[in-house]
Amino acid sequence: MTGGPGRPGGDPAEGAPKRRITVAHPRTLAALGGRRPPVSGRKPVAGDLGRQTLGDIYLHSLMRAQLRLGLAVVGVLVAVLGGLPFLFLAAPALRNAMVAGVPVPWLIIGVAVHPVILALAFVCLRHARRNEDDFADLVERS
Amino acid sequence: MSGAEPVVAVALVCVATALFSVYGLRPGRATSDFYVASRAVSPLRNASAIGGEYLSAASFLGIAGLVLAFGADMLWYGVGYTAGYLVLLAFVAAPLRRSGAYTLPDFAEARLESTRVRRLTALLVVFTGWLYLLPQLQGAGLTLRTVTAAPLWVGPVVVTAVVMVTVASGGMRSVTFVQAFQYWLKLTALAVPLIFLLLAWRADGAPWPSGDAPPRFREATTVSVQQSVRVQVDEPVTVTVSGSVDGHRVDGTRVRLEAGEHRIGAGARVAFPAGADVPHPQGRPPRDGRDWSRPLSGTSHPVYGIYSLLVATLLGTMGLPHVIVRYYTNPDGAAARRTTWAVLWLLAAFYVLPPVYGALSRLYTPELLMTGRTDAAVLLLPARLVGGTGGVLLGTLLTAGAFAAFLSTACGLTVSVAGVLGQELERMWAAARARVTFRRGLVSRPRRARTELRIEARDVLRLRLAGVAAATVPCLLSFVVAPRAAADVVGLAFAVAASSFSPLLLLGIWWRGLTPQGAMAGLLVGGGTTIGAVVVTMVAEPPGGWAGTMLSRPAAWSVPLAFAVMIGTSRLTRRNVPPGTAGALSRLHAPEPLAASRRPG
């Protein structure tokens, strides 16, 4: 746990002077056997997240990717759910149709909608994860 | 349905819930336990707990009752209640967890660096929580009255008492286990009887209410009227009445009810012959079978109603205080998403069931349309359709499930409302004390954050007191406010959340331009207008026609309004964008391994 009720997520040592740390793959660190990894030409980006730096630009692109994903998923959801009333208005035959003694609209709204929601959730879960992994790769490589 | 079994079932669920929380685990002693189970809960258990907390009286009893009364259009409730989690998954789940805040007011303050926004959010959380608690308590009253003929106030008092014991003894940690257990209890309690009901329905020739006929008694049925009703009879019918009818007391005599209005007194028993039309409450004619079973004809302004419901549920879910609090029990943002994914499965499995109860009750318990207690449909079906010992056992299982629904939702809501109340009280107290010491010239500033980090017995005591307050107020309200359909009232709570918290969360997470002033204005206008609509709908009689529909289903206009005001005011005050916005957004969106490497040391 990272904070008390009054300081959400607040790091107790937030106010302390920031120490720069180097981001490296654990295997790299193991291979170096405790020595500091060589400093490449550029500054480590992970430490700069939140400032107007390369890290900030990467973060912008992560946010945009996640937002686009969310809008796409929710857009499809709204199109499907919001389209159904109009489908019923436009197709009176469907509105009154019966299958096996049960009206078709009941099967659509009561049952068939749920697999669509689950499929969209699956897409969302996969891609959100991938976007974050891409971001992490990007930050670690810089 | 009567007898000892349902009472035993209710008592068992209550005692088990209370014992689980008092003795089942090491009771939570620390403040952090009280809030979030110390963040040591796995995704599936967390998802079960969310499901357990989320499936309330509205889902367990309410949807079936609305389907019984209004038909196909009410199926959208189940869809909306589920799909809200997809929106939550897409936009809110991971960032909300990464914000590290415990409650919505915490989020508001961390993101906008404003105490006033925090206080307004806290106020709205408490209002939404209490509005949501109301149908749970009234549902408990209705259930106990249906199964034991106890007075209406017994249910709310029993639920409030158990909730107080649960909340005061352990807080969130014990609640997590109780909730996870109660999801599975509710699913079982709804699914198992349904198998038997469907078998009995098939044995009856698998009928479907159709044609132009109003609802009819399929067999000779005795209706117990618990509250006096004014009903309209369309076809003259001869019934046997014990009790008061049209002002005359009769005792088991045959009475011919002519077409027209009749008044049936409380406590009367009216035996209708098979095939008679079900009388309907004055001014509320029932839909005929055709309009009932096809979409877009069960209510007035159906398309607006469906859209408003979808807006409220899709956006409102993310703002429900008891759902939000659960996101802090995930270890990280990715786990928060996995939890939401599991929740979607659990809810999809559950929400297929209630509409079937609704349809069956239109066939087999249509007298509920006459007495107006449609929320009791789920409880009465087994005795009517299966009968005998089997019917009693299944009815008992359903009663236990219904009580699990009231208790779990009420516990979750009370914990979250108590958390917010406790924090605000603590702050007010600390500020007052700081003012006093400041005047004496001892300390120059309140030592806010440091004191809160310390885990103190006094904090827990205050939270317990807040828990008692959070549970008592809605209990008193439930005696005063006239009961309405549970799913309707819960829909209103969703509408309040959708038009206040969802703009705050969505814009707070995804838009750099949000200012404290914009958030204040949006919360005041969106939340204020919706609360106004809720009060008019719940207390006064809303007008008919379009105005009434828009007041009783406010989300379709109040949510766009709230977004517009929040964005517009933020644009006008764009110089006041909080200086820490970039840092706050990076904390919300950067995956944890990187965020961790940011920390010194």
Contacts between the chains, C-beta under 8 A, distances in Angstrom:
chain1	res1	chain2	res2	distance
A	1	B	32	5.6
A	1	B	36	7.6
A	1	B	38	6.2
A	1	B	39	5.5
A	2	B	100	5.3
A	3	B	100	6.0
A	3	B	453	7.4
A	4	B	31	7.3
A	4	B	32	7.9
A	4	B	449	7.1
A	4	B	452	4.3
A	4	B	453	4.2
A	4	B	454	8.0
A	5	B	31	6.7
A	5	B	35	6.3
A	5	B	102	5.4
A	5	B	103	7.9
A	5	B	106	7.0
A	5	B	419	7.6
A	5	B	423	5.5
A	5	B	452	5.9
A	6	B	106	7.8
A	6	B	423	7.0
A	6	B	426	7.9
A	6	B	427	7.4
A	6	B	448	6.2
A	6	B	449	5.8
A	6	B	452	3.9
A	7	B	449	4.7
A	7	B	452	6.8
A	7	B	453	7.1
A	8	B	99	6.3
A	8	B	100	5.0
A	8	B	101	3.5
A	8	B	102	6.6
A	8	B	106	4.2
A	8	B	107	6.8
A	8	B	109	7.3
A	8	B	110	4.4
A	9	B	98	7.7
A	9	B	99	6.0
A	9	B	100	2.4
A	9	B	101	6.5
A	9	B	110	6.6
A	9	B	587	6.6
A	10	B	100	7.7
A	10	B	110	8.0
A	10	B	449	6.9
A	11	B	599	5.9
A	12	B	453	7.1
A	13	B	599	7.5
A	13	B	600	6.1
A	13	B	601	7.1
A	16	B	600	6.2
A	17	B	600	7.8
A	18	B	600	5.7
A	19	B	600	4.5
A	19	B	601	6.7
A	21	B	597	6.3
A	21	B	600	7.5
A	23	B	594	7.9
A	23	B	597	5.5
A	46	B	594	5.2
A	46	B	597	5.0
A	46	B	598	6.5
A	47	B	597	7.5
A	47	B	598	6.3
A	49	B	586	4.5
A	49	B	590	5.6
A	49	B	594	6.7
A	49	B	595	7.7
A	49	B	598	6.1
A	50	B	582	5.3
A	50	B	583	4.1
A	50	B	585	7.8
A	50	B	586	3.8
A	50	B	587	7.5
A	50	B	598	8.0
A	51	B	582	7.0
A	52	B	582	7.4
A	55	B	586	7.8
A	56	B	582	6.7
A	56	B	586	7.4
A	59	B	585	7.4
A	59	B	586	5.3
A	59	B	589	6.3
A	59	B	590	6.3
A	62	B	589	5.9
A	62	B	590	7.5
A	63	B	510	7.2
A	63	B	585	7.1
A	63	B	589	5.3
A	66	B	589	6.9
A	67	B	510	5.7
A	69	B	90	7.2
A	70	B	90	3.8
A	70	B	91	4.8
A	73	B	86	7.0
A	73	B	90	4.8
A	74	B	86	7.2
A	74	B	87	5.6
A	74	B	90	5.3
A	74	B	91	7.3
A	74	B	314	7.9
A	77	B	83	6.2
A	77	B	86	5.8
A	77	B	87	7.5
A	77	B	314	7.7
A	78	B	314	7.8
A	81	B	79	6.6
A	81	B	83	6.6
A	81	B	310	5.8
A	82	B	307	6.9
A	82	B	310	7.0
A	85	B	295	7.2
A	85	B	296	6.4
A	85	B	302	7.5
A	85	B	303	5.2
A	85	B	306	5.4
A	85	B	307	7.7
A	88	B	294	8.0
A	88	B	295	4.9
A	88	B	296	5.6
A	89	B	296	6.6
A	89	B	303	7.5
A	95	B	294	5.1
A	95	B	295	6.2
A	95	B	296	7.1
A	96	B	294	5.7
A	98	B	208	7.6
A	101	B	206	5.3
A	101	B	208	5.3
A	102	B	208	6.8
A	103	B	72	6.9
A	103	B	208	7.8
A	103	B	293	5.1
A	103	B	294	6.2
A	105	B	72	5.6
A	105	B	75	8.0
A	105	B	294	6.4
A	105	B	295	4.6
A	106	B	72	6.1
A	106	B	75	6.5
A	106	B	293	7.5
A	106	B	355	6.9
A	106	B	359	7.6
A	109	B	72	7.1
A	109	B	75	4.1
A	109	B	76	6.4
A	109	B	79	6.2
A	109	B	295	7.1
A	110	B	75	4.9
A	110	B	78	6.9
A	110	B	352	6.5
A	110	B	355	4.9
A	111	B	352	5.9
A	113	B	79	5.2
A	113	B	83	7.9
A	114	B	79	7.9
A	114	B	82	6.6
A	114	B	348	4.0
A	114	B	351	7.3
A	114	B	352	7.0
A	115	B	348	8.0
A	117	B	79	8.0
A	117	B	82	6.1
A	117	B	83	5.5
A	117	B	86	5.5
A	117	B	344	6.4
A	117	B	348	6.8
A	118	B	344	5.9
A	118	B	345	6.7
A	118	B	348	6.2
A	120	B	86	5.9
A	121	B	85	7.8
A	121	B	86	5.4
A	121	B	89	5.7
A	121	B	340	7.5
A	121	B	341	5.6
A	121	B	344	5.0
A	122	B	341	7.5
A	124	B	86	7.3
A	124	B	89	5.6
A	124	B	90	5.2
A	125	B	89	7.1
A	125	B	337	5.7
A	125	B	338	7.3
A	125	B	341	5.3
A	128	B	94	7.0
A	128	B	337	6.3
A	129	B	334	6.6
A	129	B	337	7.5
A	132	B	334	7.4
A	132	B	591	4.3
A	133	B	591	8.0
A	135	B	590	7.6
A	135	B	591	6.7
A	135	B	594	7.9
A	136	B	591	5.7
A	136	B	593	6.5
A	136	B	594	6.2
A	139	B	594	5.8
